Amino acid sequence: MRRGNKVWWWFVMIVGILYFFLPLVATFIFSLKAKLGVLSFLAYAHVFNSPSFVYNFSASVIWAVFTIVAGILIFLPTAYLIRLRVPQLRTAVEFITLLPFVIPAIVLVFGLVRSFSQPPLLIVNSPVLLIAGYTVLSMPYMYRAIDTGLRSIDVRTLTEAAQSLGAGWGSILFDIILPNIRVAILSGAFLSFAIVIGEYILAQYLAKPAFAPYMAYQMQQKAYEPAAMAILSFALTWAAMGIISVVGRGGGQAQVGGGH
Amino acid sequence: MTAMNVEKRDAPQARPARPKISWAWLGVMPFFIFAFLFLLYPSSTIAIRSLIDSKTHAFTFRYILALFQNNYILRAYWISIQISLITSIGGGIFGFLLAYAAIRGGLPRFMRSALMTFCGVASNFAGVPLAFAFIALLGPTGMLIGWMKALGYNPYFQGFTLFTFWGLSLVYMYFQFPLMVLIIAPAIDGLRKEWLEASENLGASSFQYWRYVALPILLPSILGTMILLFGNSFGAFATAQALTGGQIRLVSIVIGSQLRGDVLGDPGLGYALALGMVIVMALAITGYTVLQRRTERWLR
C-alpha cells in the first residue's frame, strides 16, 4: 500500500511539472521559429533592436525604481515609528496595508481615474499617479518585508545607541536601520520590481508607456516577438524570485502577488 | 524611604517625553496622507458615487438594486463567480495534492524546495505573458494542438477552443494552484508525524486517519485558502483581457470597458459594479482570515 501511494504522489508531481513547464516550453520553441526552417534567436534580436521595445521596457524599469524608492521612503519611517513610538496605530496601519488585496487593480485604477480627472486634483496624466498606483499595489509586500526586517533587529537599542552618539532621525533611519534590514528591503524591492514589470492594468488605463501593455499590443500585430517577450518576462520574474530566495536564505516567506 | 524620595524628585523630568510622541505622529503622516489620497479616497469615491444619482445628484439605492436586477450585470457576476468557484476548488484540490506529494509523499527532498520556487514564480507569472504562453501551447496553432493534429486529431474541429470559459479556467489554474501550494505548505508541515503513528498504533486505516485526524485539522486552512483563491480569481483582469480580448464578460472586464466608455449606459452603474466587486473581495479575505486563525491553534 505504501508503494502504491508513492506511485500516486509521483503521478501528481509529474502532472504538476507538465502543467508548469509545457506552456513555457511551447512559448520558448515558438520564439525560436522566427526564421523559416531553422531555430534561431532572430525574434529576440528583433525585440532588443526595436526602439519601441526599449522605450516601453525602460519606462517600466523607471516606474519600478520610483515605486521602490517611494515605498522605502513612505513605509520605512512608518513601520519604524509603529514599532518604537506609536504602537497604538499598528492595527490601523496594518489594516490599510492589506487593503490592496481587497481592492483589485482594475477597481483601483477605476477609482484613481475618476477621482483625479477633475480639478482641483487633475493629475490623471501625471506619472505621479501611475507611480502612486504601483506603490499601492506593492504596499502589502513592501510594508510586510520592512516590518519583518525590523522585527529581526533590536530597533530600540540601535536607536538609543545612535541617539547617544548624536545622530538625528534621518541618519538613524537611513544610515543605521536601513543597512541593518537591507536583506528584507531587497526582497521587498525585487518583489515590487516583478509586480511593476508585469503590471498591465494601471499603465494601460493611465495611458503610460510600459512593458505589459506594449506586449499585449504586439500580440495583435506579430507572432514571434511577443513569444520572445513572454520568455523575457518569465526570466525576469524567475530572476527576481531567485534573488529573493538567495538573499533571504531560507526565510522564504510566501511571495505571492502580481497583476492577474 | 530614600528610594521613594529619589523617585519623587525625578518624576518631573519624565515630562520632556511628550514632544517626541507628536514628532512620531508627524512621522507617520506621510503614510496616512499617501494611503488617503491614493487608496481610501479613490475607493470611497466609488462607494459614494454608487449611492448618488449621476444626473440629479440625489441619494439613491437605484444602482445598488440594479446589481440584483440588471441582466447584463447579473450575468457578469455569474460568470465571474463560476470561473472563480471552478478555479478555486480545482486549483485548491490540485495545489493541496501537489504540496502533500512534495512534503509527505516520500519524494526526494529537493522536490520540495524546487516546487516552492516554481510556485513563487508561477503565482507571480500572470497577465499578458501567461495568456501568450497558453496560446503558444493550446491556441489553434499551438504546440500541443500541433502534436494532436500530427496524430490525426484536431480538437478545434471538435468544438474545442482556448478562448472560451473553460479555456480561461485552464489558464487561471496556472496562478491558482501555486498560491494554494505556498499557503497550505506550512499547514501540512504542522501535521505531526506522531499523529499518524498514534492512529496507526491504534489500528486506524489510512481512510480513518484522514477522516478523523488530518482533515479536521487541515479543513479550515484548506477552505480558507480556497476562499482566498476565489478572491484571487474574482479580481483578475489582465489574463482574461489578453487571452480573449474581453470576449468573456467577467465583472472585471465590464469595469474595464466601463472605464473606456460608458457601456452600461449610466456611470452610476459602473460605480455600483465596482463596489459589488470590492464587497465580494472583502468577504473572501475576511473568510480566509477567520478560517486561517482556526487552523493556527494546531500549528504551534
HADDOCK unambig.tbl for C-alpha pairs under 7 A between the chains (distance, minus, plus):
assign (segid A and resid 6 and name CA) (segid B and resid 105 and name CA) 6.16 0.50 0.50
assign (segid A and resid 6 and name CA) (segid B and resid 106 and name CA) 6.54 0.50 0.50
assign (segid A and resid 9 and name CA) (segid B and resid 101 and name CA) 4.92 0.50 0.50
assign (segid A and resid 9 and name CA) (segid B and resid 105 and name CA) 5.68 0.50 0.50
assign (segid A and resid 12 and name CA) (segid B and resid 97 and name CA) 6.94 0.50 0.50
assign (segid A and resid 12 and name CA) (segid B and resid 98 and name CA) 6.14 0.50 0.50
assign (segid A and resid 13 and name CA) (segid B and resid 98 and name CA) 6.02 0.50 0.50
assign (segid A and resid 13 and name CA) (segid B and resid 101 and name CA) 6.76 0.50 0.50
assign (segid A and resid 23 and name CA) (segid B and resid 133 and name CA) 5.03 0.50 0.50
assign (segid A and resid 23 and name CA) (segid B and resid 134 and name CA) 5.50 0.50 0.50
assign (segid A and resid 23 and name CA) (segid B and resid 136 and name CA) 6.84 0.50 0.50
assign (segid A and resid 23 and name CA) (segid B and resid 137 and name CA) 5.30 0.50 0.50
assign (segid A and resid 24 and name CA) (segid B and resid 133 and name CA) 6.03 0.50 0.50
assign (segid A and resid 26 and name CA) (segid B and resid 136 and name CA) 5.58 0.50 0.50
assign (segid A and resid 26 and name CA) (segid B and resid 137 and name CA) 5.27 0.50 0.50
assign (segid A and resid 26 and name CA) (segid B and resid 143 and name CA) 5.67 0.50 0.50
assign (segid A and resid 27 and name CA) (segid B and resid 133 and name CA) 5.29 0.50 0.50
assign (segid A and resid 27 and name CA) (segid B and resid 136 and name CA) 5.31 0.50 0.50
assign (segid A and resid 30 and name CA) (segid B and resid 136 and name CA) 6.91 0.50 0.50
assign (segid A and resid 74 and name CA) (segid B and resid 30 and name CA) 6.39 0.50 0.50
assign (segid A and resid 74 and name CA) (segid B and resid 31 and name CA) 5.65 0.50 0.50
assign (segid A and resid 75 and name CA) (segid B and resid 31 and name CA) 6.79 0.50 0.50
assign (segid A and resid 77 and name CA) (segid B and resid 27 and name CA) 6.69 0.50 0.50
assign (segid A and resid 77 and name CA) (segid B and resid 28 and name CA) 6.88 0.50 0.50
assign (segid A and resid 78 and name CA) (segid B and resid 27 and name CA) 6.86 0.50 0.50
assign (segid A and resid 78 and name CA) (segid B and resid 28 and name CA) 4.97 0.50 0.50
assign (segid A and resid 78 and name CA) (segid B and resid 31 and name CA) 6.57 0.50 0.50
assign (segid A and resid 81 and name CA) (segid B and resid 24 and name CA) 6.22 0.50 0.50
assign (segid A and resid 85 and name CA) (segid B and resid 21 and name CA) 6.64 0.50 0.50
assign (segid A and resid 85 and name CA) (segid B and resid 24 and name CA) 6.24 0.50 0.50
assign (segid A and resid 86 and name CA) (segid B and resid 24 and name CA) 6.79 0.50 0.50
assign (segid A and resid 102 and name CA) (segid B and resid 278 and name CA) 6.12 0.50 0.50
assign (segid A and resid 102 and name CA) (segid B and resid 281 and name CA) 5.08 0.50 0.50
assign (segid A and resid 102 and name CA) (segid B and resid 282 and name CA) 5.29 0.50 0.50
assign (segid A and resid 102 and name CA) (segid B and resid 285 and name CA) 6.91 0.50 0.50
assign (segid A and resid 103 and name CA) (segid B and resid 278 and name CA) 5.61 0.50 0.50
assign (segid A and resid 104 and name CA) (segid B and resid 235 and name CA) 5.15 0.50 0.50
assign (segid A and resid 106 and name CA) (segid B and resid 237 and name CA) 6.90 0.50 0.50
assign (segid A and resid 106 and name CA) (segid B and resid 252 and name CA) 6.56 0.50 0.50
assign (segid A and resid 106 and name CA) (segid B and resid 256 and name CA) 6.79 0.50 0.50
assign (segid A and resid 107 and name CA) (segid B and resid 274 and name CA) 5.93 0.50 0.50
assign (segid A and resid 108 and name CA) (segid B and resid 43 and name CA) 6.98 0.50 0.50
assign (segid A and resid 110 and name CA) (segid B and resid 259 and name CA) 6.41 0.50 0.50
assign (segid A and resid 111 and name CA) (segid B and resid 42 and name CA) 4.40 0.50 0.50
assign (segid A and resid 111 and name CA) (segid B and resid 43 and name CA) 5.78 0.50 0.50
assign (segid A and resid 111 and name CA) (segid B and resid 45 and name CA) 6.60 0.50 0.50
assign (segid A and resid 111 and name CA) (segid B and resid 46 and name CA) 6.03 0.50 0.50
assign (segid A and resid 112 and name CA) (segid B and resid 38 and name CA) 6.97 0.50 0.50
assign (segid A and resid 112 and name CA) (segid B and resid 42 and name CA) 5.34 0.50 0.50
assign (segid A and resid 115 and name CA) (segid B and resid 42 and name CA) 5.69 0.50 0.50
assign (segid A and resid 115 and name CA) (segid B and resid 45 and name CA) 6.68 0.50 0.50
assign (segid A and resid 132 and name CA) (segid B and resid 38 and name CA) 6.63 0.50 0.50
assign (segid A and resid 133 and name CA) (segid B and resid 38 and name CA) 6.83 0.50 0.50
assign (segid A and resid 200 and name CA) (segid B and resid 238 and name CA) 6.30 0.50 0.50
assign (segid A and resid 201 and name CA) (segid B and resid 238 and name CA) 6.51 0.50 0.50
assign (segid A and resid 212 and name CA) (segid B and resid 128 and name CA) 6.43 0.50 0.50
assign (segid A and resid 216 and name CA) (segid B and resid 128 and name CA) 6.00 0.50 0.50
assign (segid A and resid 216 and name CA) (segid B and resid 242 and name CA) 6.35 0.50 0.50
assign (segid A and resid 227 and name CA) (segid B and resid 132 and name CA) 6.97 0.50 0.50
assign (segid A and resid 230 and name CA) (segid B and resid 129 and name CA) 4.57 0.50 0.50
assign (segid A and resid 230 and name CA) (segid B and resid 132 and name CA) 6.96 0.50 0.50
assign (segid A and resid 233 and name CA) (segid B and resid 129 and name CA) 6.95 0.50 0.50
assign (segid A and resid 234 and name CA) (segid B and resid 125 and name CA) 6.71 0.50 0.50
assign (segid A and resid 237 and name CA) (segid B and resid 121 and name CA) 6.22 0.50 0.50
assign (segid A and resid 237 and name CA) (segid B and resid 125 and name CA) 6.91 0.50 0.50
assign (segid A and resid 238 and name CA) (segid B and resid 121 and name CA) 5.66 0.50 0.50
assign (segid A and resid 241 and name CA) (segid B and resid 120 and name CA) 6.80 0.50 0.50
assign (segid A and resid 241 and name CA) (segid B and resid 121 and name CA) 6.32 0.50 0.50
assign (segid A and resid 254 and name CA) (segid B and resid 182 and name CA) 5.82 0.50 0.50
assign (segid A and resid 254 and name CA) (segid B and resid 183 and name CA) 6.94 0.50 0.50
assign (segid A and resid 255 and name CA) (segid B and resid 120 and name CA) 5.69 0.50 0.50
assign (segid A and resid 256 and name CA) (segid B and resid 120 and name CA) 6.32 0.50 0.50
assign (segid A and resid 256 and name CA) (segid B and resid 123 and name CA) 5.92 0.50 0.50
assign (segid A and resid 256 and name CA) (segid B and resid 124 and name CA) 6.14 0.50 0.50
assign (segid A and resid 256 and name CA) (segid B and resid 179 and name CA) 6.89 0.50 0.50
assign (segid A and resid 257 and name CA) (segid B and resid 123 and name CA) 6.72 0.50 0.50
assign (segid A and resid 257 and name CA) (segid B and resid 124 and name CA) 5.52 0.50 0.50
assign (segid A and resid 258 and name CA) (segid B and resid 124 and name CA) 4.90 0.50 0.50
assign (segid A and resid 258 and name CA) (segid B and resid 126 and name CA) 6.98 0.50 0.50
assign (segid A and resid 259 and name CA) (segid B and resid 126 and name CA) 6.55 0.50 0.50
assign (segid A and resid 259 and name CA) (segid B and resid 127 and name CA) 6.35 0.50 0.50
assign (segid A and resid 259 and name CA) (segid B and resid 238 and name CA) 6.96 0.50 0.50
assign (segid A and resid 260 and name CA) (segid B and resid 126 and name CA) 5.03 0.50 0.50
assign (segid A and resid 260 and name CA) (segid B and resid 127 and name CA) 4.80 0.50 0.50
assign (segid A and resid 260 and name CA) (segid B and resid 236 and name CA) 4.79 0.50 0.50
assign (segid A and resid 260 and name CA) (segid B and resid 237 and name CA) 5.90 0.50 0.50
assign (segid A and resid 260 and name CA) (segid B and resid 238 and name CA) 5.36 0.50 0.50
assign (segid A and resid 260 and name CA) (segid B and resid 239 and name CA) 5.70 0.50 0.50
